[in-house]
């Protein structure tokens, strides 16, 4: 029994050129986990997974926060987007709640967040990580139902980044899935 499923096809850049749709290139990674249980976290207001993997991936990919104009954060719990926004350095510590309340993460806001709905607005099947990746690819291809203006191919060309194991960045757009 399942609530849904999804797949991504990963191939070499050379092979991707043969596909009918423009590919989304994965160029960088960062990886970290903290603990499988929230009760074992060192700090309940911050996630080490975001704090460790984020800087590694940003350094490897060569982008900065100002290059990102679309963000996908795994949000099985309401606090995860707050951790992501703050621990990845998009907003100062303690300011993510107000940033979200001021509609900065809404379509047309300063940093659109979870444009496919996200767990903050609907219950998902637990496979949200795959859905966030698929939405990121749609955004990068410029074909998402809630397309963020200025995001996606051809605007970004080949500058697409990926954080591996719970964190990815895609050219002017980011998908984040922390292991909390």
N, C-alpha and C positions, 0 to 999 in steps of 0.2 A: 504494500500500500504506500502511496506517495501523494503529496500535495502538489507535485510538479517536478520539473527537472530542467536541466539545461546543459549545454556543452559549448566549449570554445575549441576551435581548431587551431593548433599551434604548428606552424611550419616555418621553414627557413625563409628569409627575405627573398631569396632567389625563386623559390617555389611559389611564394605568395603573389609574385608578379603575374602568374598565369591565371589567377582567379578573376572572375568577372567584377567583383566588388573591390574597391580600394582597400588594401589591408591596413590594419592598425598595428604599428610596430612597437614591440616591447624592448626597451633599451636599458633599463636599470632595475636594481633590486635592493631591498633592505629587509632584514628579517629579525623578529624578536617575539617572544611570548613572555608572559609574566607568571601566571598561575591558572590552573583550571578552575579554581574556586575563588569567588570574589572575597570570601571571608579570609583568605590567605594573602590578600594584597597588602603590600607594605604601606600604601597610602590610598585611602578610599576616595581621594579627590583627584587622582592622577593615575595614568596608566604607563608603566614602564615600557610596555610593548610599543606604544606610540612614541615615547621619548627616545627609545633606542633605534628602532627601525626607521623612523622618519628622517632623522639627520643623515643616516647612512644612505638611504635612497636618494634624498635630495643631493647629497654630495656626488654620488655615482652618476646620476642623470644630468647634473649640471644645470638644473633649473632652480629657481627661487620661488618664494611664496607669491611674488608679484606676477609670475608666469602662470599661475593657477587661477582659472575663473570658473571652475566647476568642480564640486567635491562630492564624492560618494563615500560615506562612512557606514560601516556595518553597525546597525543600531537595534540589535535585539533587545536592548535595554535603553531607556531614555537617557541615561547618563553617558553613553558611549559617544554621541556627537559632541557633547561638552568636553569629554576627555580629548577627543580628536582635535577639535578646534584649538584647544589650549595647548595640549602636549605636542602638537605638530607645529605650533608657533603661528597659527593664523590669527589668534587673538591673545592678549595677555591673560595670565592666570586670573581667574575670578570674573572674567568678562564675557564668557561664552553664553551664559544664560541671557544676559541683556542683549547681546549680539543677535541671538535667535529671536528673542521677543520683539526686537525692532524690525523684524522681517528681512534682515540681511541675508538669510539663507533661503528665502523664497525666490521663485523664478523672477528675474529682473532685479534681485537684490545684489549686494556687493559680492557675495560668494554663494551662488545657488548650491543647495545641499540636497542630496538624495532626490533627484528629479523624477524618479520612478515611484515616489510615494514614501518609501522608507518605513521602517517599523514604528516611527513616531505617529504615523497616520493610519496604519492598518496592521492587522496581524499577518505575519508571513509564516511560511512553512518551515522555517529553520534552514532553508537553503538560500537565504538572502544573499550570502556571499556571491553565489553564482549570478543571482539576479542583478546585483550591483555591478559585477563585471560586464554582464550583457548590456546594461544601461550605459556604462562607460563607453563600450564599443559603439553603441548606437549614437551617443553624443559625439564621439570622435568622427563618425561617418556622416554626421549631420542629418540623421534620420530618426531621432528620438521623438516620441509623441510630445514630450515637454521639452523640446529642443531649446537649449540656452543660446541666445544670439551670440554670434562670434566664436562659438566653440565648434570644433570639428574640421574635418577635411572639406574643402581644400585649404582652409585657413591655416591649419597647423602643419600641413605637409607630412613629413616623416617624423616630427618631434613628438613621439609618443613614449611615455615612460611607464614602467611597472615596478611596484614594490612587490616582492615575493613573500609568501606566507603571511597573510593577513594585512599587507599594506601594498598598495600600488598607486602609482602616479601616472596619469596619461596626459600628455601635452595639454596644457591649459585646463586639464581636468584631473581629478584625483579620485581613486577608489580606495577605501581603507576598510580592512576587516580585522580588528584586533582580537587576539585570544585573551580574554579577560579571566 
